Structures are given as structure tokens and as C-alpha cells.
């Protein structure tokens, strides 16, 4: 199979399947594309057409690519089976909790995500799709929880997820659990979180 990492970077290059009408003409008019060489979105929009610019991926985009590449290598080697949902999802939780690279946004960096999601989408008719959400802004401070999208006949409800998010957010704004309750409480909560997440993936 193939994988794709975006990480809010200009990851689209010249392998473009569709393009907004007039976009290439606008890039040519601005001098970002010569109209003859293959149209490269990152060069045109990210560097103003300067082909000598440093186009190497870095930061979040580089780290995300490395996480996905590691999973792909395991799959190629046969140590990670395509049907092993638990291991694929654990690989993604590891990537989304990578704070050092900046993939995991936390309040300690002055900005945080609204939440984090992982979806397991197996080939049709082989298994049911599985969706997991944190219902919190910080995947390091909460577990991924299985979520079922209700049918149209189901009553409209958020199943308490909004209240859960608000409680996590209040805790974060007060400095986090470590500041409020201490390291022992953090250790206990993280163990409970790990147990809950493991049970979710059974």
C-alpha cells in the first residue's frame, strides 16, 4: 500500500489529480510557474517559483513521514499484518503523541488542537470501520475512545463528549493535572488511560 503525510505542510508536489480552474494560469501570471515544466504546487505557491529554494521536509511533516515510513517498513517486512488493527492504531497513537516534533500540540507550546482522531478503514466487507477520538485537546493526557456514528434514526446527542472536552480543557487551562494534583495522580491517571485504551482496542 501507500501512505500520505500532510502535517499542515505544502506536501502536494506535481502528482496532481485535479486543480481549481484558473489556478495554473494565475501562477503563470505571477511568475511562479513557467507554464512548460511540470506544475509543482510547493514550488509555485510555497516559494514563489524559486526552484533553488530549500524544499526539504522538516519538523512535523518530516516526523510524520518517518512514523508512517516505519509502519510501512514493518508491513513490507511482514511483521505488521494489514489486518492487525490494534498494531496499526497503536502506531498512529504514537505518531499523534509525538510532542518533540510538534505533531502533538499542547498548551505548553501556546497553542493546542481541539481533539485527535484515528480511523481504521479496512477493505470493504472485511471488517467494520473503527473510529477513535480523544474528546480532549491533548492526546498525551487522555485515551482514544471508540466512537460509533449513529444512524439517522438515532436521537441527536453528543454522548457527553462535549462535557468531557470542557473538563479536559478546564484542567489544561489550570496548568494540567500535574500542577493541580501532583505526579502520583498523573501516574495513576495515565495508567488508567492506558488500560482504557487497551480495552478499547480489544
C-alpha positions as CSV (number, residue, x, y, z in Angstrom):
1,X,0.0,0.0,0.0
2,X,0.9,3.7,0.1
3,X,0.8,6.3,2.8
4,X,0.5,10.1,2.8
5,X,1.6,12.6,5.4
6,X,0.4,16.2,5.4
7,X,1.1,17.8,8.8
8,X,-0.1,21.2,7.6
9,X,2.8,21.4,5.2
10,X,2.9,22.1,1.5
11,X,3.1,18.4,0.7
12,X,1.5,18.5,-2.7
13,X,4.1,18.5,-5.5
14,X,3.5,17.6,-9.1
15,X,1.3,14.5,-8.7
16,X,-1.9,16.4,-9.0
17,X,-5.2,14.7,-9.9
18,X,-7.4,17.8,-10.1
19,X,-6.9,21.6,-9.9
20,X,-9.1,24.6,-9.5
21,X,-10.0,26.3,-12.7
22,X,-7.6,29.2,-13.5
23,X,-5.1,28.3,-10.7
24,X,-2.2,27.4,-13.1
25,X,-2.9,30.5,-15.2
26,X,-2.8,32.6,-12.0
27,X,0.6,31.1,-11.0
28,X,2.0,31.7,-14.5
29,X,0.7,35.3,-14.5
30,X,2.5,35.9,-11.2
31,X,5.7,34.4,-12.5
32,X,5.6,31.4,-10.1
33,X,5.4,28.9,-13.0
34,X,6.8,29.0,-16.5
35,X,3.9,27.1,-18.0
36,X,6.2,24.5,-19.6
37,X,7.8,22.5,-16.8
38,X,5.6,20.1,-14.7
39,X,3.4,22.2,-12.4
40,X,4.8,21.8,-8.8
41,X,2.4,23.2,-6.2
42,X,5.1,23.5,-3.5
43,X,7.5,25.4,-5.7
44,X,4.8,27.6,-7.2
45,X,2.9,28.6,-4.0
46,X,5.5,27.8,-1.3
47,X,8.5,29.5,-2.9
48,X,7.1,31.9,-5.5
49,X,8.6,29.7,-8.2
50,X,12.1,29.8,-6.9
51,X,13.4,26.3,-7.8
52,X,16.6,26.8,-5.9
53,X,14.7,27.2,-2.6
54,X,15.1,24.6,0.1
55,X,12.2,22.2,-0.4
56,X,13.3,19.5,2.1
57,X,10.6,18.5,4.5
58,X,11.2,19.3,8.2
59,X,9.6,19.5,11.6
60,X,6.1,18.0,11.9
61,X,6.0,16.9,8.3
62,X,9.3,15.1,8.4
63,X,8.5,13.4,11.7
64,X,5.1,12.3,10.4
65,X,6.6,10.9,7.3
66,X,9.1,9.0,9.5
67,X,6.4,7.5,11.6
68,X,4.4,6.4,8.6
69,X,7.6,5.1,6.8
70,X,8.4,2.9,9.9
71,X,4.9,1.4,9.8
72,X,5.2,0.8,6.1
73,X,8.6,-0.9,6.5
74,X,7.1,-3.3,9.1
75,X,4.3,-4.1,6.8
76,X,6.7,-4.7,3.9
77,X,8.8,-7.0,6.1
78,X,5.7,-8.9,7.1
79,X,6.0,-8.1,10.8
80,X,2.9,-5.9,10.7
81,X,-0.1,-7.6,9.0
82,X,-2.5,-5.5,7.0
83,X,-5.4,-6.8,9.2
84,X,-3.7,-6.1,12.6
85,X,-5.9,-3.2,13.5
86,X,-4.6,-2.9,17.1
87,X,-0.9,-2.5,16.0
88,X,-1.7,0.0,13.2
89,X,-3.8,2.1,15.6
90,X,-1.1,1.9,18.3
91,X,1.4,3.1,15.7
92,X,-0.8,6.1,14.9
93,X,-1.3,6.9,18.6
94,X,2.5,7.0,18.9
95,X,2.7,9.4,16.0
96,X,0.0,11.7,17.2
97,X,1.5,11.8,20.7
98,X,4.9,12.9,19.3
99,X,5.4,16.1,21.2
100,X,9.1,16.6,20.4
101,X,8.3,17.1,16.7
102,X,5.3,19.3,17.2
103,X,2.8,16.8,15.9
104,X,1.2,16.8,19.3
105,X,0.1,20.4,20.1
106,X,-0.2,21.1,23.8
107,X,-0.9,24.2,25.8
108,X,2.7,24.3,26.9
109,X,3.5,25.5,23.3
110,X,1.0,28.3,23.3
111,X,-1.5,26.5,21.0
112,X,-3.4,23.3,21.2
113,X,-5.6,21.1,19.0
114,X,-9.3,20.8,19.5
115,X,-9.0,17.0,19.5
116,X,-7.4,14.0,17.9
117,X,-8.9,11.2,15.7
118,X,-7.8,7.9,14.3
119,X,-9.9,6.0,11.8
120,X,-9.3,2.4,10.8
121,X,-10.9,1.8,7.3
122,X,-10.4,-1.8,6.3
123,X,-11.2,-3.1,2.8
124,X,-14.9,-3.3,2.2
125,X,-16.7,-6.3,3.6
126,X,-13.6,-7.5,5.5
127,X,-14.3,-5.8,8.9
128,X,-16.2,-2.9,10.3
129,X,-14.6,0.6,10.3
130,X,-13.4,1.8,13.7
131,X,-13.1,5.4,14.7
132,X,-11.4,6.7,17.8
133,X,-11.4,10.2,19.3
134,X,-9.7,11.7,22.3
135,X,-12.6,14.1,23.2
136,X,-9.8,16.3,24.6
137,X,-7.3,18.7,23.2
138,X,-4.3,16.8,24.4
139,X,-3.7,13.1,23.3
140,X,-1.0,12.8,25.9
141,X,-3.5,13.5,28.7
142,X,-6.3,11.3,27.6
143,X,-7.1,8.0,25.9
144,X,-8.5,7.4,22.4
145,X,-12.1,6.2,22.8
146,X,-14.1,4.2,20.3
147,X,-16.9,6.2,18.7
148,X,-19.9,4.9,16.7
149,X,-21.6,7.2,14.2
150,X,-25.3,6.8,14.8
151,X,-27.8,6.3,12.0
152,X,-30.3,8.9,11.1
153,X,-32.9,7.3,13.3
154,X,-30.8,7.8,16.4
155,X,-31.6,10.6,18.8
156,X,-29.3,13.6,18.5
157,X,-26.8,13.6,21.4
158,X,-23.1,14.2,21.9
159,X,-23.0,11.3,24.4
160,X,-21.3,13.6,27.0
161,X,-18.2,14.2,24.7
162,X,-18.6,18.0,24.8
163,X,-18.7,17.9,28.6
164,X,-15.7,15.7,28.7
165,X,-13.8,18.0,26.3
166,X,-14.7,21.0,28.5
167,X,-13.5,19.3,31.6
168,X,-10.2,18.4,30.0
169,X,-9.9,22.0,28.7
170,X,-10.5,23.5,32.1
171,X,-7.9,21.2,33.6
172,X,-5.4,22.3,30.9
173,X,-6.1,26.0,31.5
174,X,-5.4,25.5,35.2
175,X,-1.9,24.2,34.4
176,X,-2.7,20.5,34.0
177,X,-3.1,17.6,36.3
178,X,0.5,17.6,37.4
179,X,0.2,21.1,38.7
180,X,-3.1,20.6,40.4
181,X,-2.8,17.1,41.8
182,X,0.8,16.1,41.6
183,X,3.0,13.5,39.9
184,X,1.4,10.5,41.6
185,X,-2.1,11.5,40.4
186,X,-0.7,11.9,36.9
187,X,0.9,8.4,37.0
188,X,-2.4,6.9,38.2
189,X,-4.4,8.6,35.6
190,X,-2.0,7.7,32.8
191,X,-2.1,4.0,33.8
192,X,-5.9,4.1,33.8
193,X,-5.8,5.8,30.5
194,X,-3.5,3.1,29.1
195,X,-5.8,0.4,30.5
196,X,-8.9,2.0,29.0
197,X,-7.2,2.4,25.6
198,X,-6.0,-1.2,25.6
199,X,-9.5,-2.4,26.4
200,X,-10.9,-0.2,23.6
201,X,-8.6,-1.9,21.1
202,X,-9.5,-5.5,22.1
